[in-house]
Amino acid sequence: MSNKPIKKSDVKKLNTVFERKLRIQNSILPPYTFILSEGTKTEPNYVKDMVGKINKKYYNFCQGDVIIVEGTARNTKTLLEYARERVEVVMPRAENVWLLYDKDDFPKDNFDNTFFSVKDRIDKRHYRAIWSNESFELWLLLHFQDLDTRIPRKQCVKLLKEHLGNYEKNMPNIYSLLSHNTDVALRRARELFLSYEKDTPPSKMCPCTMVFELVEELRKYIS
């Protein structure tokens, strides 16, 4: 064994690691969470960019990934039942299950029924419906501008390309790319949601997105 004294730089590194572990131990650990997205590209990529940072931070303390994200390519009508079956296989210890889906061209009854079914669900887990009307791209666009009139997905994508210079649905680091404007998007999305009457069904709330609720929850554990 070497008797050489520990370098000051190494001591500083050890102290930094110890302090980080201590902060995590003294904080509230994130609940085991399963997030299912109707889409397979934009939505899961955005969320995975956030979740990757959380899983890395808490991996050792939670003995593995504390949050799992999965894109499903399921429609709104079958998403809830699929989630109930899938969570038992993929993450049976999950406490929270979030369903991420868009209105797009799906029938309004399916869109509304998914939300109300999740809201009324009595289960051992907490289910949350995070919908966007019409599309998830609305959430991304709110990072750059206010919006209070209905806008289809194609128009959202066009505007995003103008703001970003380049935008593709399969971009893997979209959260990190937009994170400097997240606080602005959160404020705009919440104000947009509150602009509707309390009992308005989701299909009649357009434009609107509930993604801000999921982002607010996940950001609690990112530092």
N, CA, C and O of each residue as an XYZ file, in Angstrom:
892
protein
N       0.838     -1.193      0.000
C       0.000      0.000      0.000
C       0.874      1.245      0.000
O       1.846      1.311      0.752
N       0.551      2.226     -0.822
C       1.350      3.438     -0.910
C       1.134      4.317      0.308
O       0.015      4.466      0.800
N       2.226      4.894      0.783
C       2.152      5.803      1.923
C       2.139      7.269      1.485
O       2.233      8.178      2.310
N       2.020      7.478      0.171
C       2.021      8.841     -0.336
C       0.777      9.588      0.152
O      -0.321      9.032      0.180
N       0.961     10.840      0.532
C      -0.207     11.619      0.976
C      -1.177     11.840     -0.178
O      -0.770     11.932     -1.336
N      -2.460     11.924      0.150
C      -3.484     12.155     -0.872
C      -3.376     13.587     -1.375
O      -3.259     14.532     -0.595
N      -3.419     13.724     -2.684
C      -3.331     15.039     -3.287
C      -4.544     15.887     -2.906
O      -5.647     15.379     -2.706
N      -4.306     17.184     -2.813
C      -5.394     18.092     -2.471
C      -6.524     18.003     -3.498
O      -7.703     18.086     -3.154
N      -6.138     17.831     -4.767
C      -7.156     17.735     -5.813
C      -8.028     16.496     -5.632
O      -9.231     16.529     -5.888
N      -7.388     15.374     -5.176
C      -8.141     14.136     -4.936
C      -9.051     14.286     -3.726
O     -10.173     13.780     -3.718
N      -8.564     14.979     -2.709
C      -9.374     15.223     -1.510
C     -10.612     16.034     -1.881
O     -11.719     15.757     -1.420
N     -10.396     17.042     -2.724
C     -11.512     17.878     -3.158
C     -12.545     17.063     -3.913
O     -13.746     17.245     -3.714
N     -12.083     16.149     -4.795
C     -12.993     15.291     -5.550
C     -13.793     14.389     -4.612
O     -15.004     14.233     -4.770
N     -13.103     13.796     -3.631
C     -13.764     12.906     -2.675
C     -14.811     13.657     -1.864
O     -15.907     13.152     -1.621
N     -14.457     14.873     -1.447
C     -15.405     15.680     -0.685
C     -16.627     16.034     -1.515
O     -17.749     16.047     -1.008
N     -16.404     16.322     -2.801
C     -17.513     16.670     -3.691
C     -18.452     15.485     -3.858
O     -19.672     15.644     -3.817
N     -17.885     14.296     -4.047
C     -18.693     13.081     -4.179
C     -19.470     12.815     -2.900
O     -20.656     12.487     -2.938
N     -18.788     12.958     -1.761
C     -19.438     12.706     -0.467
C     -20.583     13.691     -0.242
O     -21.666     13.296      0.189
N     -20.346     14.969     -0.531
C     -21.370     15.980     -0.333
C     -22.576     15.720     -1.232
O     -23.722     15.913     -0.825
N     -22.302     15.278     -2.461
C     -23.395     14.978     -3.392
C     -24.232     13.817     -2.870
O     -25.461     13.871     -2.898
N     -23.561     12.759     -2.389
C     -24.286     11.605     -1.853
C     -25.105     12.006     -0.630
O     -26.228     11.541     -0.440
N     -24.524     12.880      0.198
C     -25.214     13.309      1.401
C     -26.464     14.106      1.057
O     -27.503     13.953      1.699
N     -26.358     14.966      0.034
C     -27.517     15.760     -0.388
C     -28.630     14.849     -0.891
O     -29.803     15.079     -0.598
N     -28.266     13.820     -1.645
C     -29.265     12.890     -2.173
C     -29.923     12.105     -1.045
O     -31.140     11.923     -1.034
N     -29.103     11.636     -0.087
C     -29.630     10.860      1.026
C     -30.597     11.685      1.868
O     -31.572     11.154      2.401
N     -30.329     12.976      1.987
C     -31.162     13.840      2.810
C     -32.352     14.421      2.048
O     -33.173     15.130      2.629
N     -32.447     14.126      0.767
C     -33.564     14.626     -0.031
C     -34.607     13.524     -0.198
O     -34.388     12.368      0.163
N     -35.746     13.921     -0.756
C     -36.804     12.948     -1.020
C     -36.496     12.252     -2.333
O     -36.357     12.904     -3.367
N     -36.389     10.934     -2.297
C     -36.094     10.182     -3.519
C     -37.308     10.200     -4.441
O     -38.442     10.184     -3.963
N     -37.092     10.233     -5.739
C     -38.227     10.204     -6.670
C     -38.962      8.871     -6.569
O     -38.333      7.834     -6.359
N     -40.279      8.889     -6.716
C     -41.035      7.639     -6.689
C     -40.758      6.819     -7.946
O     -40.464      7.374     -9.004
N     -40.854      5.502     -7.824
C     -40.719      4.654     -8.998
C     -41.853      4.997     -9.970
O     -43.031      4.988     -9.612
N     -41.462      5.296    -11.197
C     -42.415      5.876    -12.136
C     -42.294      5.220    -13.506
O     -41.192      4.968    -13.993
N     -43.435      4.952    -14.113
C     -43.499      4.385    -15.458
C     -44.247      5.386    -16.338
O     -45.391      5.739    -16.051
N     -43.600      5.838    -17.406
C     -44.191      6.818    -18.312
C     -44.394      6.172    -19.673
O     -43.434      5.731    -20.304
N     -45.633      6.115    -20.125
C     -45.944      5.548    -21.432
C     -46.409      6.645    -22.360
O     -47.293      7.433    -22.027
N     -45.803      6.682    -23.522
C     -46.158      7.679    -24.516
C     -46.875      7.014    -25.676
O     -46.483      5.941    -26.135
N     -47.925      7.663    -26.140
C     -48.626      7.181    -27.326
C     -47.680      7.195    -28.529
O     -47.676      6.266    -29.336
N     -46.887      8.248    -28.638
C     -45.932      8.357    -29.728
C     -44.659      7.583    -29.445
O     -44.411      7.166    -28.314
N     -43.860      7.395    -30.476
C     -42.630      6.607    -30.331
C     -41.362      7.420    -30.582
O     -40.258      6.887    -30.470
N     -41.505      8.699    -30.920
C     -40.318      9.498    -31.247
C     -40.227     10.754    -30.382
O     -39.495     10.784    -29.393
N     -40.975     11.790    -30.765
C     -40.803     13.096    -30.135
C     -41.036     13.061    -28.631
O     -40.175     13.483    -27.859
N     -42.196     12.562    -28.209
C     -42.536     12.579    -26.791
C     -41.558     11.759    -25.945
O     -41.003     12.287    -24.981
N     -41.329     10.471    -26.282
C     -40.401      9.710    -25.446
C     -38.980     10.253    -25.473
O     -38.280     10.182    -24.463
N     -38.532     10.799    -26.614
C     -37.186     11.370    -26.668
C     -37.058     12.563    -25.740
O     -36.057     12.704    -25.038
N     -38.068     13.422    -25.732
C     -38.046     14.591    -24.851
C     -37.991     14.155    -23.390
O     -37.178     14.651    -22.611
N     -38.864     13.226    -23.034
C     -38.936     12.785    -21.638
C     -37.685     12.001    -21.234
O     -37.182     12.159    -20.122
N     -37.187     11.158    -22.140
C     -35.984     10.380    -21.833
C     -34.782     11.271    -21.576
O     -33.908     10.927    -20.781
N     -34.734     12.409    -22.243
C     -33.638     13.354    -22.021
C     -33.654     13.849    -20.576
O     -32.599     14.023    -19.966
N     -34.840     14.074    -20.034
C     -34.969     14.478    -18.631
C     -34.706     13.299    -17.694
O     -33.944     13.396    -16.733
N     -35.357     12.195    -18.007
C     -35.292     11.015    -17.141
C     -33.877     10.470    -17.025
O     -33.485      9.982    -15.965
N     -33.105     10.549    -18.108
C     -31.730     10.060    -18.067
C     -30.920     10.758    -16.997
O     -30.095     10.131    -16.332
N     -31.144     12.044    -16.823
C     -30.430     12.812    -15.807
C     -30.851     12.369    -14.399
O     -30.025     12.301    -13.489
N     -32.129     12.074    -14.234
C     -32.635     11.648    -12.925
C     -32.132     10.252    -12.583
O     -31.660     10.018    -11.470
N     -32.230      9.327    -13.527
C     -31.782      7.956    -13.274
C     -30.297      7.903    -12.944
O     -29.876      7.131    -12.083
N     -29.508      8.717    -13.623
C     -28.070      8.751    -13.353
C     -27.795      9.246    -11.940
O     -26.915      8.731    -11.249
N     -28.547     10.238    -11.523
C     -28.346     10.838    -10.203
C     -28.726      9.872     -9.081
O     -28.042      9.815     -8.059
N     -29.801      9.116     -9.259
C     -30.339      8.296     -8.174
C     -30.111      6.797     -8.372
O     -30.624      5.993     -7.593
N     -29.361      6.411     -9.388
C     -29.231      5.004     -9.754
C     -28.798      4.131     -8.573
O     -29.431      3.113     -8.290
N     -27.734      4.520     -7.890
C     -27.205      3.700     -6.794
C     -28.162      3.639     -5.611
O     -28.295      2.595     -4.972
N     -28.823      4.741     -5.319
C     -29.707      4.791     -4.155
C     -31.013      4.049     -4.402
O     -31.637      3.557     -3.462
N     -31.425      3.966     -5.656
C     -32.687      3.291     -5.988
C     -32.441      1.895     -6.557
O     -33.383      1.214     -6.963
N     -31.182      1.471     -6.586
C     -30.804      0.141     -7.075
C     -31.312     -0.100     -8.496
O     -31.901     -1.138     -8.800
N     -31.069      0.875     -9.340
C     -31.481      0.768    -10.739
C     -32.226      2.015    -11.171
O     -32.273      3.008    -10.444
N     -32.804      1.958    -12.351
C     -33.555      3.108    -12.867
C     -34.821      3.320    -12.043
O     -35.588      2.388    -11.801
N     -35.019      4.545    -11.627
C     -36.208      4.874    -10.842
C     -37.376      5.277    -11.746
O     -38.530      5.266    -11.317
N     -37.071      5.632    -12.997
C     -38.105      6.011    -13.963
C     -37.844      5.298    -15.285
O     -36.714      5.272    -15.771
N     -38.876      4.732    -15.852
C     -38.783      4.071    -17.159
C     -39.754      4.744    -18.120
O     -40.897      5.036    -17.769
N     -39.279      4.984    -19.338
C     -40.098      5.618    -20.367
C     -40.244      4.666    -21.548
O     -39.275      4.034    -21.968
N     -41.450      4.569    -22.076
C     -41.689      3.664    -23.199
C     -42.639      4.294    -24.205
O     -43.719      4.757    -23.838
N     -42.242      4.313    -25.470
C     -43.136      4.721    -26.547
C     -43.916      3.508    -27.016
O     -43.338      2.435    -27.193
N     -45.220      3.655    -27.220
C     -46.066      2.483    -27.426
C     -46.692      2.353    -28.809
O     -46.988      1.237    -29.236
N     -46.902      3.455    -29.522
C     -47.632      3.455    -30.799
C     -49.073      2.982    -30.606
O     -49.705      2.512    -31.553
N     -49.587      3.103    -29.395
C     -50.985      2.764    -29.109
C     -51.871      3.985    -29.309
O     -51.411      5.122    -29.205
N     -53.158      3.739    -29.599
C     -54.067      4.867    -29.717
C     -54.640      5.216    -28.346
O     -54.470      4.469    -27.382
N     -55.313      6.347    -28.272
C     -55.805      6.823    -26.973
C     -56.799      5.851    -26.332
O     -56.856      5.748    -25.107
N     -57.570      5.147    -27.139
C     -58.617      4.273    -26.620
C     -58.049      3.089    -25.841
O     -58.646      2.643    -24.862
N     -56.905      2.587    -26.273
C     -56.347      1.380    -25.650
C     -55.157      1.666    -24.735
O     -54.617      0.750    -24.115
N     -54.746      2.928    -24.647
C     -53.519      3.254    -23.930
C     -53.584      2.915    -22.446
O     -52.618      2.392    -21.890
N     -54.703      3.206    -21.800
C     -54.812      2.963    -20.363
C     -54.733      1.474    -20.025
O     -53.971      1.074    -19.145
N     -55.513      0.662    -20.717
C     -55.499     -0.771    -20.414
C     -54.139     -1.384    -20.733
O     -53.658     -2.257    -20.010
N     -53.525     -0.924    -21.814
C     -52.185     -1.403    -22.137
C     -51.210     -1.029    -21.026
O     -50.354     -1.830    -20.651
N     -51.338      0.178    -20.506
C     -50.454      0.640    -19.432
C     -50.610     -0.231    -18.185
O     -49.619     -0.566    -17.537
N     -51.835     -0.595    -17.849
C     -52.084     -1.414    -16.654
C     -51.458     -2.792    -16.793
O     -50.970     -3.359    -15.815
N     -51.471     -3.327    -17.998
C     -50.854     -4.636    -18.240
C     -49.331     -4.517    -18.321
O     -48.600     -5.337    -17.766
N     -48.875     -3.496    -19.012
C     -47.444     -3.352    -19.273
C     -46.643     -3.028    -18.023
O     -45.519     -3.505    -17.867
N     -47.202     -2.232    -17.141
C     -46.464     -1.833    -15.935
C     -46.179     -3.039    -15.042
O     -45.167     -3.066    -14.342
N     -47.062     -4.032    -15.062
C     -46.849     -5.237    -14.253
C     -45.657     -6.037    -14.763
O     -45.004     -6.751    -14.002
N     -45.387     -5.910    -16.042
C     -44.280     -6.650    -16.649
C     -42.968     -5.876    -16.552
O     -41.932     -6.429    -16.182
N     -43.030     -4.594    -16.889
C     -41.819     -3.776    -17.004
C     -41.377     -3.201    -15.671
O     -40.182     -3.180    -15.374
N     -42.322     -2.735    -14.862
C     -41.964     -2.056    -13.622
C     -43.040     -2.279    -12.561
O     -43.770     -1.350    -12.217
N     -43.142     -3.492    -12.043
C     -44.200     -3.793    -11.082
C     -44.134     -2.994     -9.785
O     -45.132     -2.901     -9.070
N     -42.972     -2.414     -9.469
C     -42.874     -1.614     -8.247
C     -43.219     -0.139     -8.486
O     -43.081      0.683     -7.581
N     -43.664      0.194     -9.694
C     -44.008      1.582    -10.003
C     -45.129      2.079     -9.099
O     -46.121      1.388     -8.867
N     -44.945      3.289     -8.599
C     -45.969      3.952     -7.789
C     -46.815      4.890     -8.641
O     -48.008      5.064     -8.396
N     -46.185      5.488     -9.640
C     -46.871      6.431    -10.525
C     -46.802      5.952    -11.969
O     -45.776      5.438    -12.416
N     -47.896      6.124    -12.689
C     -47.939      5.812    -14.120
C     -48.501      7.032    -14.839
O     -49.614      7.479    -14.560
N     -47.713      7.561    -15.764
C     -48.120      8.733    -16.533
C     -48.391      8.309    -17.978
O     -47.588      7.599    -18.582
N     -49.523      8.746    -18.524
C     -49.874      8.467    -19.912
C     -49.767      9.756    -20.712
O     -50.417     10.753    -20.397
N     -48.944      9.722    -21.744
C     -48.645     10.904    -22.542
C     -49.218     10.699    -23.942
O     -48.778      9.801    -24.660
N     -50.198     11.521    -24.343
C     -50.843     11.305    -25.628
C     -51.405     12.604    -26.196
O     -51.574     13.595    -25.485
N     -51.693     12.571    -27.518
C     -52.174     13.745    -28.253
C     -53.598     13.532    -28.742
O     -54.084     12.404    -28.822
N     -54.257     14.641    -29.067
C     -55.576     14.582    -29.691
C     -55.448     14.224    -31.167
O     -56.072     13.269    -31.631
N     -54.641     14.987    -31.908
C     -54.474     14.765    -33.347
C     -55.820     14.539    -34.031
O     -56.738     15.347    -33.887
N     -55.937     13.438    -34.777
C     -57.180     13.163    -35.501
C     -58.036     12.095    -34.826
O     -58.989     11.601    -35.430
N     -57.718     11.733    -33.596
C     -58.503     10.718    -32.911
C     -59.885     11.268    -32.560
O     -60.027     12.464    -32.305
N     -60.899     10.411    -32.544
C     -62.243     10.861    -32.182
C     -62.248     11.531    -30.808
O     -61.569     11.076    -29.887
N     -63.012     12.607    -30.677
C     -63.008     13.363    -29.427
C     -63.492     12.531    -28.240
O     -63.051     12.743    -27.110
N     -64.406     11.576    -28.498
C     -64.899     10.732    -27.398
C     -63.778      9.864    -26.833
O     -63.659      9.714    -25.617
N     -62.966      9.300    -27.704
C     -61.834      8.494    -27.240
C     -60.859      9.346    -26.442
O     -60.348      8.929    -25.402
N     -60.614     10.537    -26.945
C     -59.690     11.454    -26.289
C     -60.193     11.820    -24.890
O     -59.434     11.767    -23.922
N     -61.449     12.184    -24.788
C     -62.032     12.561    -23.492
C     -62.158     11.362    -22.559
O     -61.868     11.464    -21.367
N     -62.591     10.227    -23.102
C     -62.800      9.054    -22.260
C     -61.516      8.549    -21.635
O     -61.521      8.064    -20.503
N     -60.410      8.660    -22.368
C     -59.125      8.257    -21.798
C     -58.805      9.102    -20.579
O     -58.376      8.578    -19.552
N     -59.011     10.406    -20.687
C     -58.747     11.302    -19.561
C     -59.650     10.977    -18.379
O     -59.169     10.853    -17.253
N     -60.945     10.838    -18.616
C     -61.874     10.596    -17.512
C     -61.684      9.200    -16.917
O     -61.886      9.016    -15.716
N     -61.305      8.223    -17.724
C     -61.041      6.873    -17.211
C     -59.832      6.872    -16.280
O     -59.831      6.213    -15.240
N     -58.806      7.620    -16.674
C     -57.615      7.732    -15.823
C     -57.953      8.471    -14.543
O     -57.529      8.079    -13.456
N     -58.717      9.539    -14.676
C     -59.091     10.354    -13.522
C     -59.893      9.549    -12.509
O     -59.724      9.728    -11.303
N     -60.758      8.669    -12.984
C     -61.632      7.896    -12.109
C     -61.026      6.555    -11.687
O     -61.638      5.819    -10.912
N     -59.850      6.237    -12.180
C     -59.233      4.943    -11.914
C     -58.873      4.791    -10.448
O     -58.180      5.642     -9.890
N     -59.329      3.728     -9.821
C     -58.953      3.377     -8.450
C     -58.011      2.196     -8.547
O     -58.413      1.116     -8.979
N     -56.778      2.384     -8.156
C     -55.748      1.374     -8.357
C     -54.714      1.519     -7.260
O     -54.709      2.503     -6.521
N     -53.842      0.536     -7.161
C     -52.760      0.612     -6.188
C     -51.709      1.626     -6.612
O     -50.844      2.003     -5.821
N     -51.787      2.070     -7.872
C     -50.861      3.061     -8.400
C     -51.613      4.355     -8.724
O     -52.834      4.370     -8.876
N     -50.847      5.424     -8.823
C     -51.430      6.718     -9.171
C     -51.258      6.931    -10.669
O     -50.131      7.013    -11.158
N     -52.366      7.021    -11.399
C     -52.324      7.220    -12.840
C     -52.595      8.688    -13.163
O     -53.440      9.328    -12.537
N     -51.860      9.213    -14.157
C     -52.051     10.596    -14.581
C     -52.131     10.647    -16.100
O     -51.340     10.002    -16.789
N     -53.077     11.406    -16.618
C     -53.229     11.584    -18.062
C     -52.641     12.929    -18.466
O     -53.109     13.980    -18.029
N     -51.617     12.885    -19.297
C     -50.947     14.098    -19.753
C     -51.203     14.237    -21.254
O     -50.484     13.671    -22.076
N     -52.238     14.999    -21.591
C     -52.663     15.109    -22.980
C     -52.258     16.459    -23.588
O     -51.996     17.434    -22.884
N     -52.220     16.469    -24.908
C     -52.001     17.713    -25.651
C     -53.045     17.792    -26.760
O     -53.340     16.798    -27.424
N     -53.590     18.972    -26.946
C     -54.588     19.190    -27.977
C     -54.164     20.397    -28.816
O     -54.311     21.518    -28.328
N     -53.639     20.250    -30.061
C     -53.723     19.004    -30.781
C     -52.507     18.093    -30.595
O     -52.661     16.872    -30.624
N     -51.314     18.638    -30.405
C     -50.134     17.783    -30.457
C     -49.087     18.197    -29.428
O     -49.110     19.308    -28.897
N     -48.175     17.273    -29.167
C     -47.081     17.516    -28.227
C     -46.211     18.684    -28.678
O     -45.625     19.380    -27.850
N     -46.126     18.900    -29.993
C     -45.316     20.004    -30.502
C     -45.787     21.358    -29.969
O     -45.016     22.317    -29.937
N     -47.049     21.434    -29.553
C     -47.539     22.665    -28.933
C     -46.698     23.007    -27.706
O     -46.324     24.162    -27.506
N     -46.403     21.999    -26.888
C     -45.576     22.216    -25.702
C     -44.204     22.763    -26.091
O     -43.693     23.682    -25.450
N     -43.621     22.208    -27.120
C     -42.301     22.671    -27.563
C     -42.377     24.108    -28.075
O     -41.490     24.921    -27.816
N     -43.438     24.403    -28.799
C     -43.577     25.739    -29.373
C     -43.749     26.805    -28.292
O     -43.337     27.949    -28.481
N     -44.350     26.442    -27.173
C     -44.544     27.405    -26.087
C     -43.224     27.848    -25.456
O     -43.203     28.804    -24.681
N     -42.141     27.176    -25.774
C     -40.819     27.636    -25.331
C     -40.406     28.916    -26.053
O     -39.505     29.626    -25.606
N     -41.078     29.209    -27.184
C     -40.672     30.333    -28.021
C     -41.729     31.423    -28.153
O     -41.394     32.587    -28.376
N     -42.982     31.063    -28.021
C     -44.024     32.065    -28.263
C     -45.319     31.717    -27.540
O     -45.583     30.557    -27.224
N     -46.116     32.742    -27.287
C     -47.464     32.538    -26.773
C     -48.337     32.012    -27.901
O     -48.070     32.252    -29.079
N     -49.369     31.302    -27.523
C     -50.270     30.755    -28.534
C     -51.648     30.603    -27.907
O     -51.786     29.960    -26.866
N     -52.655     31.178    -28.517
C     -54.005     31.077    -27.959
C     -55.054     30.725    -29.005
O     -56.253     30.835    -28.747
N     -54.608     30.302    -30.181
C     -55.529     29.842    -31.218
C     -55.121     28.457    -31.690
O     -53.946     28.096    -31.634
N     -56.085     27.690    -32.152
C     -55.840     26.319    -32.591
C     -54.801     26.296    -33.712
O     -54.836     27.112    -34.634
N     -53.875     25.337    -33.606
C     -52.839     25.205    -34.623
C     -52.533     23.721    -34.826
O     -52.232     23.029    -33.854
N     -52.602     23.214    -36.053
C     -52.357     21.787    -36.305
C     -50.878     21.441    -36.153
O     -50.021     22.324    -36.144
N     -50.591     20.152    -36.033
C     -49.226     19.680    -35.825
C     -48.267     20.182    -36.911
O     -47.164     20.636    -36.608
N     -48.692     20.099    -38.172
C     -47.798     20.497    -39.260
C     -47.367     21.953    -39.127
O     -46.215     22.295    -39.396
N     -48.296     22.803    -38.712
C     -47.965     24.212    -38.530
C     -47.033     24.404    -37.346
O     -46.138     25.248    -37.385
N     -47.242     23.611    -36.278
C     -46.340     23.655    -35.125
C     -44.921     23.287    -35.538
O     -43.955     23.951    -35.164
N     -44.818     22.225    -36.308
C     -43.499     21.765    -36.758
C     -42.831     22.832    -37.618
O     -41.633     23.081    -37.487
N     -43.600     23.454    -38.487
C     -43.055     24.515    -39.350
C     -42.506     25.664    -38.515
O     -41.414     26.164    -38.785
N     -43.260     26.085    -37.500
C     -42.819     27.185    -36.640
C     -41.603     26.785    -35.803
O     -40.711     27.601    -35.572
N     -41.567     25.535    -35.353
C     -40.414     25.061    -34.584
C     -39.145     25.100    -35.427
O     -38.075     25.461    -34.937
N     -39.269     24.730    -36.683
C     -38.113     24.775    -37.583
C     -37.627     26.206    -37.774
O     -36.427     26.452    -37.893
N     -38.565     27.144    -37.804
C     -38.188     28.548    -37.938
C     -37.457     29.038    -36.686
O     -36.482     29.785    -36.780
N     -37.935     28.613    -35.519
C     -37.316     29.045    -34.259
C     -35.961     28.381    -34.031
O     -35.012     29.019    -33.575
N     -35.886     27.102    -34.352
C     -34.677     26.329    -34.047
C     -33.673     26.300    -35.197
O     -32.491     26.023    -34.992
N     -34.147     26.586    -36.397
C     -33.269     26.455    -37.549
C     -33.235     25.036    -38.060
O     -32.995     24.793    -39.242
N     -33.481     24.085    -37.148
C     -33.532     22.661    -37.517
C     -34.346     21.937    -36.464
O     -34.081     22.072    -35.270
N     -35.322     21.178    -36.891
C     -36.132     20.396    -35.954
C     -36.556     19.104    -36.626
O     -37.098     19.114    -37.731
N     -36.305     17.996    -35.952
C     -36.717     16.678    -36.430
C     -37.416     15.945    -35.294
O     -37.081     16.132    -34.125
N     -38.383     15.114    -35.643
C     -39.177     14.418    -34.631
C     -38.346     13.468    -33.773
O     -38.715     13.186    -32.633
N     -37.230     12.972    -34.305
C     -36.449     11.983    -33.558
C     -35.227     12.588    -32.870
O     -34.283     11.866    -32.546
N     -35.230     13.903    -32.642
C     -34.100     14.537    -31.962
C     -33.983     13.986    -30.547
O     -34.953     14.054    -29.793
N     -32.814     13.434    -30.152
C     -32.685     12.782    -28.851
C     -32.461     13.734    -27.685
O     -32.688     13.353    -26.537
N     -32.021     14.965    -27.946
C     -31.652     15.877    -26.864
C     -32.531     17.119    -26.836
O     -32.063     18.206    -26.496
N     -33.797     16.961    -27.189
C     -34.668     18.104    -27.353
C     -34.922     18.828    -26.031
O     -35.045     20.052    -26.020
N     -35.003     18.096    -24.917
C     -35.190     18.778    -23.627
C     -33.996     19.671    -23.311
O     -34.167     20.839    -22.961
N     -32.803     19.133    -23.432
C     -31.594     19.911    -23.145
C     -31.488     21.122    -24.060
O     -31.049     22.192    -23.638
N     -31.893     20.948    -25.314
C     -31.815     22.027    -26.290
C     -32.723     23.193    -25.911
O     -32.393     24.353    -26.159
N     -33.874     22.874    -25.305
C     -34.864     23.906    -24.987
C     -34.891     24.285    -23.508
O     -35.652     25.173    -23.123
N     -34.087     23.642    -22.679
C     -34.205     23.782    -21.225
C     -34.036     25.216    -20.728
O     -34.568     25.567    -19.675
N     -33.303     26.051    -21.471
C     -33.123     27.438    -21.031
C     -34.430     28.223    -21.083
O     -34.536     29.291    -20.479
N     -35.428     27.701    -21.802
C     -36.727     28.371    -21.895
C     -37.839     27.585    -21.202
O     -39.017     27.896    -21.378
N     -37.483     26.586    -20.428
C     -38.510     25.742    -19.814
C     -39.410     26.516    -18.864
O     -40.622     26.297    -18.850
N     -38.847     27.409    -18.076
C     -39.660     28.186    -17.138
C     -40.717     29.010    -17.879
O     -41.849     29.139    -17.414
N     -40.347     29.554    -19.014
C     -41.285     30.338    -19.823
C     -42.393     29.439    -20.354
O     -43.568     29.805    -20.309
N     -42.022     28.261    -20.860
C     -43.012     27.321    -21.394
C     -43.967     26.851    -20.300
O     -45.165     26.705    -20.542
N     -43.448     26.617    -19.108
C     -44.293     26.196    -17.988
C     -45.337     27.261    -17.670
O     -46.511     26.951    -17.470
N     -44.908     28.497    -17.626
C     -45.833     29.593    -17.327
C     -46.895     29.718    -18.413
O     -48.083     29.838    -18.115
N     -46.466     29.689    -19.666
C     -47.417     29.826    -20.772
C     -48.419     28.681    -20.805
O     -49.611     28.904    -21.020
N     -47.940     27.448    -20.592
C     -48.832     26.283    -20.637
C     -49.841     26.325    -19.500
O     -51.012     26.001    -19.701
N     -49.404     26.719    -18.313
C     -50.323     26.794    -17.173
C     -51.366     27.889    -17.393
O     -52.547     27.683    -17.114
N     -50.944     29.034    -17.883
C     -51.881     30.122    -18.156
C     -52.892     29.715    -19.218
O     -54.070     30.058    -19.123
N     -52.435     28.987    -20.227
C     -53.319     28.515    -21.281
C     -54.364     27.563    -20.706
O     -55.549     27.667    -21.023
N     -53.920     26.640    -19.864
C     -54.836     25.687    -19.232
C     -55.874     26.409    -18.368
O     -57.058     26.075    -18.412
N     -55.439     27.383    -17.593
C     -56.337     28.098    -16.686
C     -57.281     29.045    -17.413
O     -58.220     29.565    -16.811
N     -57.043     29.272    -18.694
C     -57.909     30.169    -19.457
C     -59.241     29.513    -19.815
O     -60.165     30.200    -20.252
N     -59.355     28.203    -19.638
C     -60.591     27.478    -19.938
C     -61.427     27.298    -18.672
O     -60.897     27.298    -17.560
N     -62.716     27.147    -18.852
C     -63.599     26.869    -17.722
C     -63.215     25.539    -17.072
O     -62.741     24.627    -17.748
N     -63.418     25.437    -15.790
C     -62.938     24.300    -15.006
C     -63.403     22.955    -15.541
O     -62.609     22.015    -15.585
N     -64.659     22.831    -15.949
C     -65.220     21.530    -16.353
C     -65.184     21.303    -17.867
O     -65.864     20.409    -18.372
N     -64.414     22.085    -18.580
C     -64.313     21.903    -20.034
C     -63.616     20.580    -20.357
O     -62.528     20.333    -19.838
N     -64.199     19.728    -21.188
C     -63.533     18.465    -21.550
C     -62.287     18.735    -22.379
O     -62.234     19.735    -23.095
N     -61.284     17.868    -22.301
C     -60.026     18.065    -23.026
C     -60.200     18.312    -24.518
O     -59.461     19.104    -25.102
N     -61.173     17.643    -25.145
C     -61.353     17.792    -26.595
C     -61.747     19.206    -26.995
O     -61.563     19.603    -28.146
N     -62.291     19.969    -26.046
C     -62.705     21.343    -26.336
C     -61.682     22.369    -25.849
O     -61.903     23.575    -25.962
N     -60.585     21.893    -25.317
C     -59.513     22.777    -24.852
C     -58.393     22.765    -25.890
O     -57.447     21.982    -25.804
N     -58.527     23.646    -26.863
C     -57.561     23.671    -27.968
C     -57.300     25.111    -28.380
O     -58.223     25.814    -28.791
N     -56.048     25.558    -28.276
C     -54.853     24.771    -27.931
C     -54.699     24.634    -26.424
O     -55.073     25.522    -25.658
N     -54.136     23.498    -26.020
C     -53.846     23.278    -24.607
C     -52.960     22.042    -24.468
O     -53.043     21.119    -25.278
N     -52.124     22.028    -23.451
C     -51.279     20.866    -23.174
C     -51.055     20.736    -21.678
O     -50.840     21.729    -20.983
N     -51.107     19.509    -21.193
C     -50.873     19.244    -19.773
C     -49.439     18.795    -19.510
O     -49.115     18.396    -18.392
N     -48.596     18.854    -20.501
C     -47.208     18.391    -20.345
C     -46.497     19.138    -19.227
O     -45.565     18.616    -18.616
N     -46.942     20.365    -18.962
C     -46.282     21.139    -17.905
C     -46.344     20.431    -16.559
O     -45.439     20.595    -15.742
N     -47.398     19.641    -16.307
C     -47.500     18.923    -15.034
C     -46.415     17.857    -14.898
O     -45.817     17.704    -13.833
N     -46.169     17.133    -15.968
C     -45.127     16.106    -15.950
C     -43.749     16.741    -15.817
O     -42.913     16.264    -15.050
N     -43.514     17.812    -16.563
C     -42.204     18.477    -16.528
C     -41.938     19.059    -15.145
O     -40.824     18.954    -14.633
N     -42.943     19.668    -14.542
C     -42.772     20.213    -13.189
C     -42.405     19.117    -12.200
O     -41.560     19.318    -11.327
N     -43.034     17.969    -12.337
C     -42.740     16.852    -11.441
C     -41.317     16.338    -11.629
O     -40.600     16.137    -10.648
N     -40.902     16.126    -12.863
C     -39.573     15.588    -13.122
C     -38.466     16.561    -12.750
O     -37.400     16.147    -12.296
N     -38.712     17.840    -12.940
C     -37.669     18.828    -12.651
C     -37.325     18.925    -11.155
O     -36.277     19.455    -10.787
N     -38.206     18.415    -10.313
C     -37.909     18.399     -8.875
C     -36.649     17.613     -8.574
O     -35.968     17.866     -7.580
N     -36.342     16.651     -9.445
C     -35.248     15.714     -9.165
C     -34.042     15.933    -10.063
O     -33.105     15.135    -10.052
N     -34.057     17.006    -10.839
C     -32.905     17.334    -11.676
C     -32.136     18.496    -11.053
O     -32.722     19.528    -10.728
N     -30.842     18.331    -10.888
C     -30.025     19.438    -10.348
C     -28.626     19.354    -10.953
O     -27.769     20.182    -10.644
